[in-house]
Amino acid sequence: MKITELIDGFSIWTTNEEKLLLKKIGDNPTPISSFTEHEQFKIESMIRKSLITKIGHKNPLVVANEKDKKI
């Protein structure tokens, strides 16, 4: 028996605050500097959770990952 047969679905746990940030970011690349310091801290943790993708190095942009659109 395969593990995928045992597990119905796989989801990453998110807080209510993270869900709101995901909706705020959406599909449009948004500069990380446009968020407050607290939101930037949350965004960095969401990048580590693979909920958000960071694009670039000098003035990075963030975008929500496709697999989490159901939120």
PyMOL CGO cylinders between C-alpha atoms (Angstrom):
from pymol import cmd
from pymol.cgo import CYLINDER

trace = [
    CYLINDER, 0.00, 0.00, 0.00, 1.32, 3.43, -0.93, 0.3, 1, 1, 1, 1, 1, 1,
    CYLINDER, 1.32, 3.43, -0.93, 1.40, 6.41, 1.42, 0.3, 1, 1, 1, 1, 1, 1,
    CYLINDER, 1.40, 6.41, 1.42, -0.65, 8.45, -1.05, 0.3, 1, 1, 1, 1, 1, 1,
    CYLINDER, -0.65, 8.45, -1.05, -3.44, 5.90, -0.69, 0.3, 1, 1, 1, 1, 1, 1,
    CYLINDER, -3.44, 5.90, -0.69, -3.45, 6.35, 3.08, 0.3, 1, 1, 1, 1, 1, 1,
    CYLINDER, -3.45, 6.35, 3.08, -3.44, 10.15, 3.06, 0.3, 1, 1, 1, 1, 1, 1,
    CYLINDER, -3.44, 10.15, 3.06, -6.55, 11.77, 1.57, 0.3, 1, 1, 1, 1, 1, 1,
    CYLINDER, -6.55, 11.77, 1.57, -5.07, 15.23, 1.24, 0.3, 1, 1, 1, 1, 1, 1,
    CYLINDER, -5.07, 15.23, 1.24, -2.07, 17.25, 2.24, 0.3, 1, 1, 1, 1, 1, 1,
    CYLINDER, -2.07, 17.25, 2.24, -2.43, 20.83, 3.36, 0.3, 1, 1, 1, 1, 1, 1,
    CYLINDER, -2.43, 20.83, 3.36, -0.19, 23.32, 5.08, 0.3, 1, 1, 1, 1, 1, 1,
    CYLINDER, -0.19, 23.32, 5.08, -1.62, 24.76, 8.27, 0.3, 1, 1, 1, 1, 1, 1,
    CYLINDER, -1.62, 24.76, 8.27, -2.14, 28.54, 8.08, 0.3, 1, 1, 1, 1, 1, 1,
    CYLINDER, -2.14, 28.54, 8.08, -3.30, 31.08, 10.62, 0.3, 1, 1, 1, 1, 1, 1,
    CYLINDER, -3.30, 31.08, 10.62, -6.17, 33.47, 9.95, 0.3, 1, 1, 1, 1, 1, 1,
    CYLINDER, -6.17, 33.47, 9.95, -3.64, 36.29, 9.55, 0.3, 1, 1, 1, 1, 1, 1,
    CYLINDER, -3.64, 36.29, 9.55, -1.72, 34.29, 6.93, 0.3, 1, 1, 1, 1, 1, 1,
    CYLINDER, -1.72, 34.29, 6.93, -4.95, 33.57, 5.03, 0.3, 1, 1, 1, 1, 1, 1,
    CYLINDER, -4.95, 33.57, 5.03, -5.71, 37.29, 4.90, 0.3, 1, 1, 1, 1, 1, 1,
    CYLINDER, -5.71, 37.29, 4.90, -2.20, 38.01, 3.61, 0.3, 1, 1, 1, 1, 1, 1,
    CYLINDER, -2.20, 38.01, 3.61, -2.56, 35.34, 0.92, 0.3, 1, 1, 1, 1, 1, 1,
    CYLINDER, -2.56, 35.34, 0.92, -5.79, 36.97, -0.26, 0.3, 1, 1, 1, 1, 1, 1,
    CYLINDER, -5.79, 36.97, -0.26, -4.15, 40.40, -0.18, 0.3, 1, 1, 1, 1, 1, 1,
    CYLINDER, -4.15, 40.40, -0.18, -1.17, 39.25, -2.26, 0.3, 1, 1, 1, 1, 1, 1,
    CYLINDER, -1.17, 39.25, -2.26, -3.17, 37.16, -4.74, 0.3, 1, 1, 1, 1, 1, 1,
    CYLINDER, -3.17, 37.16, -4.74, -1.84, 36.51, -8.25, 0.3, 1, 1, 1, 1, 1, 1,
    CYLINDER, -1.84, 36.51, -8.25, -0.23, 39.89, -8.82, 0.3, 1, 1, 1, 1, 1, 1,
    CYLINDER, -0.23, 39.89, -8.82, 3.47, 40.22, -7.96, 0.3, 1, 1, 1, 1, 1, 1,
    CYLINDER, 3.47, 40.22, -7.96, 3.66, 42.72, -5.10, 0.3, 1, 1, 1, 1, 1, 1,
    CYLINDER, 3.66, 42.72, -5.10, 6.83, 44.41, -3.78, 0.3, 1, 1, 1, 1, 1, 1,
    CYLINDER, 6.83, 44.41, -3.78, 7.65, 43.15, -0.31, 0.3, 1, 1, 1, 1, 1, 1,
    CYLINDER, 7.65, 43.15, -0.31, 8.53, 46.71, 0.72, 0.3, 1, 1, 1, 1, 1, 1,
    CYLINDER, 8.53, 46.71, 0.72, 4.88, 47.76, 0.28, 0.3, 1, 1, 1, 1, 1, 1,
    CYLINDER, 4.88, 47.76, 0.28, 3.90, 45.77, 3.37, 0.3, 1, 1, 1, 1, 1, 1,
    CYLINDER, 3.90, 45.77, 3.37, 4.30, 46.77, 7.03, 0.3, 1, 1, 1, 1, 1, 1,
    CYLINDER, 4.30, 46.77, 7.03, 7.20, 45.39, 9.05, 0.3, 1, 1, 1, 1, 1, 1,
    CYLINDER, 7.20, 45.39, 9.05, 4.89, 42.91, 10.80, 0.3, 1, 1, 1, 1, 1, 1,
    CYLINDER, 4.89, 42.91, 10.80, 3.45, 41.71, 7.48, 0.3, 1, 1, 1, 1, 1, 1,
    CYLINDER, 3.45, 41.71, 7.48, 6.98, 41.34, 6.06, 0.3, 1, 1, 1, 1, 1, 1,
    CYLINDER, 6.98, 41.34, 6.06, 7.89, 39.13, 9.02, 0.3, 1, 1, 1, 1, 1, 1,
    CYLINDER, 7.89, 39.13, 9.02, 4.82, 36.96, 8.38, 0.3, 1, 1, 1, 1, 1, 1,
    CYLINDER, 4.82, 36.96, 8.38, 5.59, 36.85, 4.64, 0.3, 1, 1, 1, 1, 1, 1,
    CYLINDER, 5.59, 36.85, 4.64, 9.12, 35.58, 5.33, 0.3, 1, 1, 1, 1, 1, 1,
    CYLINDER, 9.12, 35.58, 5.33, 7.71, 32.71, 7.40, 0.3, 1, 1, 1, 1, 1, 1,
    CYLINDER, 7.71, 32.71, 7.40, 5.16, 31.97, 4.66, 0.3, 1, 1, 1, 1, 1, 1,
    CYLINDER, 5.16, 31.97, 4.66, 8.01, 31.81, 2.12, 0.3, 1, 1, 1, 1, 1, 1,
    CYLINDER, 8.01, 31.81, 2.12, 9.63, 29.14, 4.30, 0.3, 1, 1, 1, 1, 1, 1,
    CYLINDER, 9.63, 29.14, 4.30, 6.31, 27.25, 4.37, 0.3, 1, 1, 1, 1, 1, 1,
    CYLINDER, 6.31, 27.25, 4.37, 6.17, 27.48, 0.53, 0.3, 1, 1, 1, 1, 1, 1,
    CYLINDER, 6.17, 27.48, 0.53, 2.86, 29.34, 0.63, 0.3, 1, 1, 1, 1, 1, 1,
    CYLINDER, 2.86, 29.34, 0.63, 4.40, 32.34, -1.14, 0.3, 1, 1, 1, 1, 1, 1,
    CYLINDER, 4.40, 32.34, -1.14, 7.09, 32.62, -3.81, 0.3, 1, 1, 1, 1, 1, 1,
    CYLINDER, 7.09, 32.62, -3.81, 9.71, 35.36, -3.63, 0.3, 1, 1, 1, 1, 1, 1,
    CYLINDER, 9.71, 35.36, -3.63, 10.95, 36.74, -6.97, 0.3, 1, 1, 1, 1, 1, 1,
    CYLINDER, 10.95, 36.74, -6.97, 14.16, 38.76, -7.25, 0.3, 1, 1, 1, 1, 1, 1,
    CYLINDER, 14.16, 38.76, -7.25, 16.87, 39.94, -4.86, 0.3, 1, 1, 1, 1, 1, 1,
    CYLINDER, 16.87, 39.94, -4.86, 17.26, 43.76, -4.91, 0.3, 1, 1, 1, 1, 1, 1,
    CYLINDER, 17.26, 43.76, -4.91, 13.59, 44.73, -4.64, 0.3, 1, 1, 1, 1, 1, 1,
    CYLINDER, 13.59, 44.73, -4.64, 11.89, 41.33, -4.24, 0.3, 1, 1, 1, 1, 1, 1,
    CYLINDER, 11.89, 41.33, -4.24, 8.32, 40.69, -5.29, 0.3, 1, 1, 1, 1, 1, 1,
    CYLINDER, 8.32, 40.69, -5.29, 6.05, 38.10, -3.68, 0.3, 1, 1, 1, 1, 1, 1,
    CYLINDER, 6.05, 38.10, -3.68, 3.22, 36.09, -5.21, 0.3, 1, 1, 1, 1, 1, 1,
    CYLINDER, 3.22, 36.09, -5.21, 0.91, 33.44, -3.72, 0.3, 1, 1, 1, 1, 1, 1,
    CYLINDER, 0.91, 33.44, -3.72, 1.53, 29.88, -4.91, 0.3, 1, 1, 1, 1, 1, 1,
    CYLINDER, 1.53, 29.88, -4.91, -1.03, 28.29, -7.25, 0.3, 1, 1, 1, 1, 1, 1,
    CYLINDER, -1.03, 28.29, -7.25, -1.73, 25.24, -5.11, 0.3, 1, 1, 1, 1, 1, 1,
    CYLINDER, -1.73, 25.24, -5.11, -3.11, 27.42, -2.31, 0.3, 1, 1, 1, 1, 1, 1,
    CYLINDER, -3.11, 27.42, -2.31, -5.77, 29.26, -4.31, 0.3, 1, 1, 1, 1, 1, 1,
    CYLINDER, -5.77, 29.26, -4.31, -8.54, 27.33, -2.55, 0.3, 1, 1, 1, 1, 1, 1,
    CYLINDER, -8.54, 27.33, -2.55, -7.99, 29.38, 0.64, 0.3, 1, 1, 1, 1, 1, 1,
]
cmd.load_cgo(trace, "trace")
